[in-house]
Every structure is written in structure tokens, then in C-alpha cells.
């Protein structure tokens, strides 16, 4: 097996561990085509639930028409899309545009199959695409950066917060505005428990979803992914462990997916549930009044939460003349109006530019808390972690499982996780 082929095979295995946290629902591959005139351009995305008649497909088609080309769209579920993209890069027949779950961008970039976004198009095996990236939020676009270069742009973002059941909080005498740090959150949870209600639920499952939900507490304590066994990291895991031990959170969190956690919250029995922007519509239809508070940092302020959502990427093409139309497609997709349309189609993605956020708030003012959450969010592969992130994440979620199940203390579980991550990443 060649070095390049070996890399792609390894990358496929690594990416299969990354679930599409905070992404659109998944399904089987559903190829769809659009239009009948103009030069044909290929587009892959992870939205098989949106068929050729959907608002999303029509939006993609419209951007192709504005660029003077016909879009041939193919939709896969998230993992299949990433694996298919890696194979296409290996075989030299990548599509013109791929929408990727953001942690996968650095993997494809590291494989040398993506253009960079910000410079004038060139030639050779690697090209620069010539798209202005300065208008995108730095904290969001960072998930598409590797070694100082930008390989994709976010079509929007979603993230996590704490949903609450207003009736339970009112009955327990808890003002959600009082929750400013871990101490005030714990005080609120104790009041709920004393009132005979279930305080909080979250997802700690042994997959990427578990890492995704743990990161706000991990980062909110001041911990860094390059040192999983720091005192700050131990404090974060001790917080979760204490909740499970004293019944503040149910034992089910160990196996809860984010969907399962949400189903628990919708029973009306829990005061708080950690979940994401994608549950906004469902929360509005709950049989009780709901609201959200930002996940607090240990000592105050808003904890950085991980970003979910897809990036538009442009695979390298031998015919660099194709980039001109591709650039027009991407510009169409990321106008303020375009970002709002995408955001409302996926109910909800928060636009990744300031003007896009202003536009969506003009239409949906109730999204303001989520806009604020996204502005303080952080990409999982940020800090130039790139392809190291999936390996670090696996070590982290393994430690969370061990600590919550009582198999090890937080400190011991994270010490083992740091050793595992160091060996897996080579440093």
C-alpha cells in the first residue's frame, strides 16, 4: 500500500469515530440532481433528508444558476460522506464542492485534497481559491484552519446551552438569571432536588457526542485538550461525577445520546438538560414553558462551547479554471441573506458573519441567546489540533465513562487518558 493510500485508509477509520454532533439528522445516501442547462458541477453534502424538492436543494440549485452552471447534488450521511470524500481524493475524482462536518475539514486538508480559501488561485497539486475569509467569525472559521491556512468556510454554526423547565424552576424558587458560575448552578440544582424534582440530564455516552457535551465543562474550567490530566480537567470531571454520585443527574447519562437526553427532558421531569440549537423548535412545542441559560464557566462567565455544523470546502481540481464558477457558488451561499436562509432551513444554524447574525435576529429575535452562545463557542479542532483531535477525544470520552461508572477516579481516568492521547498523537 502506498503512503498516500495508507493515509487515506487510516483517515477513514479515524473519521468513523466522529459523529455529527449538532448536525442535521442522518440517513442513507440519496443522490439527487438538479437542472439541465450549463456546465455541470458536482456538490456533495450530508443532508439526505433534504431531497430534490426541498428548500435546501432549491437553494443549492439557485446558487448554481447564478454562477451559470448546473449543480449535480449527491447527499450522504455524515460518516459515509467523509469516507467517500477521502476515497474520491485518493482516486483523483473529487467533486467541486463538499460540505463537511467541521472536525473532518482538517483531515481532508492534511491529505492534500482541499484548496486553501484566501489567496489567488494558482496551479499545481495544491491551489489557493481566492475567497475573502475576513468576514467570518474567527472563533468559527478556526475549525477550518490547519497550520495557518484556511481550508473551508462555515455555512453557520450551532452549539450547546442549558435548556430549563420554567415551571420546575419557579416551583423550586430558582431564578435562571442567577446562574453565573458552577457554585450558583450547583445551588440551583440543590433547590430543585430539595423540591423533589430531577435536577439535570446530559449525554456522557462513550462516543464523540459524550466529548461534545463534556467540552463546555472542560473548557469552562480552563482545561486544554493538549493536557487531559490537568487539575482543571479533573475539576470538570469531578463536577459531572459528583452529580451522578449524589443523584443530581441520572445514571442514564452514561449511555445517553443527545437525542435520548432530550427525550428525558421532554418528559417534563427534569429542570435542566444540556442540548443544542437544533432543539429550538422541539422546545417550543414542549408541554411546559422552556428557556435557556448559557453553560457557565467554573469561576464565572460563559464557558466556551463546541461548535457543530458544516463547512463548505473546495477539493483540488486539475482544471483550475473551474474555480471561478465554484467561487461564485460559495459567495452566493454565504451572503447575509443566504446564511439566514440556510440557518432557518436547518432550524437553526446561526450565521457565521456579523451581518448574517443581524439579519437572522431581525427575523427571529428570540435567537439572541443562541447568537451569544455561538459567539463564545470554539471549534473542536481549533488550536491547530487538526487530525489529532479524534484521538484526543476518544481518550477523553473513555475517561469520562470510567469516572462516571466508578471504575476509576477522575484523576486516574484522566491520567490514563493523557497517556493514551500522547501515544496516539505522537506527542
N, C-alpha and C positions, 0 to 999 in steps of 0.2 A: 504494500500500500504506500502511495506517495505521501510525502509530508503534508501536502495540501489536502489530500483525501483523508488522511488520518485526522487532521484538524477538524474537518467538517464532520466526520463521524463522532468525534469527541464532543463537538459543539451540539450536535443533535441530542446526545444523551444528557448533556448539562441543561439544555433548554427545556427538555421534557419535564424537569423538576420544577420549573417556574410556571405557576398557574397564573391566569389573567386576573389578578386581584383588581377589583374595582374596574372591571371592564364590562363590555357588553356580554350578554349571555352567549353560550357556545352551542354549536350544533355541528352536523355533518357538512362536508364540503358540498357547496351548491354553486356550480358555475353559472354565471349569468352574463349575457352580452347586451350591449347597448348600441343603437344607431346603425346606420347603413351607408353613411357617406363619409368621405375624408380618409386620411391616413389612419391606420389602426394603431392604437396604443394600448398596452396591457396594464391592468390595475388589479392588484390583489389586496384584499382586506379581510379582517377577522369577524365579519358580520353576516354569517349565513342566514340569520333570522330576518334579514332585510333583503327580500327578493327583488326581482327586476321591476316590480310595480310599486316598490316602496319609495317614500320621500327621500331616503338616503340614496338609493340608486339613481333617482331622477336628479338629485343634486350633483352626483358624480358625472352623470351624462352631460348636464348643463355646462359644467366646467370644461369638459372635453370639447363641447361645441364652441365655447368661447375661445378655445385655443385652436380651433379649426381642425380637430381630429375626432375620430370615433373611439370611444372607450370600450374595450372588451374587459369586463369585470369578472373576476373569479373570487368567490368567498370561501374561506376555510375556517374551521375553529382555530383558536389561538395557537395551540401547540402544533397542529398539523401545518399551519401557515408558516411558522418559523422553520420547522423541519423542511418543508417544501422549498422555502427560500434558500436555505443552505444547500440543498441538492441542486437547485437551479443555478446557484452561483458556482458550484463545482463543475456543472456541465456547460457553463457559459451561455445559458439561455434565460437569464433573469428577466422579469417583467420591467416595464418602465417605471412603475410606482408600486411601492409596498407600504401598507400601513401596518406597523408592528407594535405590539405591546412594549412599552418603553424599556424594560430591562433587556430586551432582545437586541436593541439597536447596537450596543457596544460589541455584541458577539459577531454580528454580521460585519460591522466596521472592522473589527480585528481580523476578520477573514479576508479583508481587502475587497469586498464586493459592493461597498457603498461609496457614492461620491460624497465629498465634503460640500457644505452648503454655501459658504460665504464668499468665495473668490470667483474670479473669471474662469469660465470653462477652459480646460486645457486639453491635452491629448495624452495617450499612453494608457497604461493599465489602471491608473488612478486619475480621476478628474475632479475639478472643482466646479460647482454647479452655478455659482453666481447669484445666490438668493440672499437678500438682506435679512439677517437674523437679529439685528439690534432691537427690533420692536417686540421681541418675545421676552417674557419674564426670565431673568437669569436663573432663578431657582427652578423653573420648569424645564427650560431648554438644557439645563445641565445634565439631565438624564440622557441626552443625545450626544454628549461630548465624550471624547476619548483623546487623551494626550494632547489637549489643547485645540482640537479640531471638532467642528460640529457636523454631525452626520445625519441629523433629522430635525424636524420641527414638530412641536406638539399641536395637534388639532384641538386640544382642550385638555382639561385635567379633572380628575375627581380625587377625593381623599376621604379621610375619616374624621368623625366627631362623635360626641356622646349624645345620642337621642335620649330624651326623657319622657316619661309619662307624667303629664302635668297633674293629673288627679292624685296619683300616689304622692308626688312631692308636696302638693297642697295639704293633703291629709296628714303628712308627716311633719309639716311645718318647715319645709326646705325651700329656700329661695334659690333657684338655679344661678342667679347672678352672683351669689355669694361664693361660688366655686371658682377659686383663683389659683389654687395650688393643691398638692397632694393632701396636705393637712385638712383643708376645707372640704375637699372631696370625701376624705375618709369620715369627717364629721357628718356630712350629708348622708353617707351610706349607713352610718350607725343609727341616725334618726329613722331612716327607712326601715331598718331591721327591727328597731325597737317598736315601730308601729305595726309589726307583724307582716311586712311585705318583703319581697325578694329585691335586694339592692341592685345588682348589676350582673350582666352577662356579656360575654365576648367570645371570640374564636381563638383557641390556642392549639388548633389541630396541627399535627406533625407534617405540614406542607408549607408552601410559600404563603398561604393565607395566614397561618399562625405567625410567621415572621412579620407579615404585613401589619397585623394587628398589634404585635408587640413593639414595633419600632417607635410609635409615639412615646411610649413609656421609657424605652431605652434611650432615645434621643432626648426626651424631656428631662432625663436625669443627668444629661451631659455626657453620655457614653458615646463612643465612636466604634464603628464596625471593624476597625483595624485592631481593636483590643476588646475582645468579648468578655474578658475576665476582670475588667477594671472595677474598682469599688462602685462607680456609678452604674455599671451594668448590673452588678449584684443587687444594688438597691432597687432597680426596676423589677428584677425577677422576684426579689423578696416581696415587693408590693403585691404582685399577682399571686404568689404562693400564699401570702397571708390571707388574701381574700378567699381562696379556695379552702384553706385550713379552717377558717372560722365560720364558713358558710355564707360569707358576703357574696360570693359567686358560686354557682353550682358546679359539681364535679363534671358535669357535661361539657364544660368549656374545653376539656382535654381533647374531645372528639368533635367539637362543634366546628362546622364550616361557617362561613359568614352568613349563608342562607339559613342554616339551622339556628344560628343566634338570632336572626331577625324573626324567624318563626316563633321563638321563645318570647321575644319582646311583644309580638303581636297578640299573644295570649292576654295581655293586659296585666300580667303578674309581676313584671319587673319594672323597677324605677328607671334604670339606665341600660342602654345597650350600645356598645361600640359598633358603629357601622358607617356606611358611606353615602356619598351624594346620590348614588344610584337608587337609594330607597326613599327619596323625597316623595314621589307620587304615592308609594305604598303607605308612607307615614300619614299623608293627608287623608287616606281612606281608612285609617285605623279606627277602631271603635272607641277611641278615647283621644283627648287632646294631647298633642305632642309638641316638642320643641327640641332645640339642640343647644349644647354648650361646647365650646372648644375644649379639647383634651388639654388639661393644664400641665405645665412643667412642674417638676418636683418643688422648686422654690418660687414658683410664680411665673406668670407669662403664659403664652400659648406654646405648647410643645410642637416641634416640627412633626408633621405627619407625612407618611409616604405618598407620593403621587401615583395614581393609576391613570390609565389612558394610553392612547396610541400616538405614535409619531409617524409622520409622512417621511419616507425615505426614498432615495433615488438610487437604484443599483447602477453600477458602472455599465455603460454601453460602448461597444466598439465603434458605433456610429455616433460620435459626439454631437452631430447635427440634430439629433433627436432631443437634446436637452432644451432647446429653445421652446418647443411646444410644452414639454414637461414643466418647465418653469412657469409658463402661463397657467397651467392646470393648478400648480401649487399656490400661485398667487391668488387665483380665484377661490380656492378652498380656504384661504386664510385672511380674506378681507374681514373687517369687523362684522359685516352682515353675514358672511359665510361662517364665521366662528359661532355666531349666535344661532344660525340655522343648525349647525352641527350639534351645538350644545343642547338645544331643545329637542332635536331628533333622538338623542340618546338619554334624555331625561335623567340626570343632567350632566353635561360636561361644562365646566367653567372655562370660558375663553382664556387663551394664554397670552393675550396682549391687553394693555390698559384700555385701548379704545374698544376692544371687543367686550371687556367686562362692563364698561359704561353702557354699551348698547344692550347687553343682556339684562342689566339691572333696570334699565328704562322699561323693559318689557316685563321683567319678573323681579320686582323689588324684594320679595321675600327671600331671594337667594343671597342677600348680603352676608349672612353668617358663613355661608359656604365660600363666597368670594374671599372673605377674610381668611378662612382656613386654607384655601389653595395658595394664597399669597405667602403664607408662612410655611408651606409644605416643602418637601425635599425629595429628590429622585433617589431611588434605591441604589442606582449605580453611580451617583454623584461622588465627589471627592476622588474622581479618576479610578474608582474601583473596577469599572468595566466588567470584564469576564470573570473577575474574582468574586463578584457579588453572589452568584448562585451557590458557590461552595461555602462562603461565609454564612449565608442564610441557612443552608441545610444544617450546619453545625449549631447555629443559634436555635433553630426550632427544635432540634434534638435536645438541647439543654433545657429548653422550656418544658418539653414533655417530661424529662427526667425529674425536674424540680417539682412540677405540679403533681406528678404521680407519687411523689415521696421517695423515689428511687435514689435521689441524691439531694444534698443541699444546693441552694442556688450557687454558692461559691464554688463547690466542687464540680457541679454540672457545667458551669461556665469556664472553669479552668480546663476541663477536658475539651470543651468546645473550641477554646482558643488554640489548643494544641492541634486539634483536628483541622481547623481552618488554616493554621500556619503550614501544616504539612500539605494540605490540598492546594494551597495557592503558591507554595514555594517561597514563603517569606512572611 
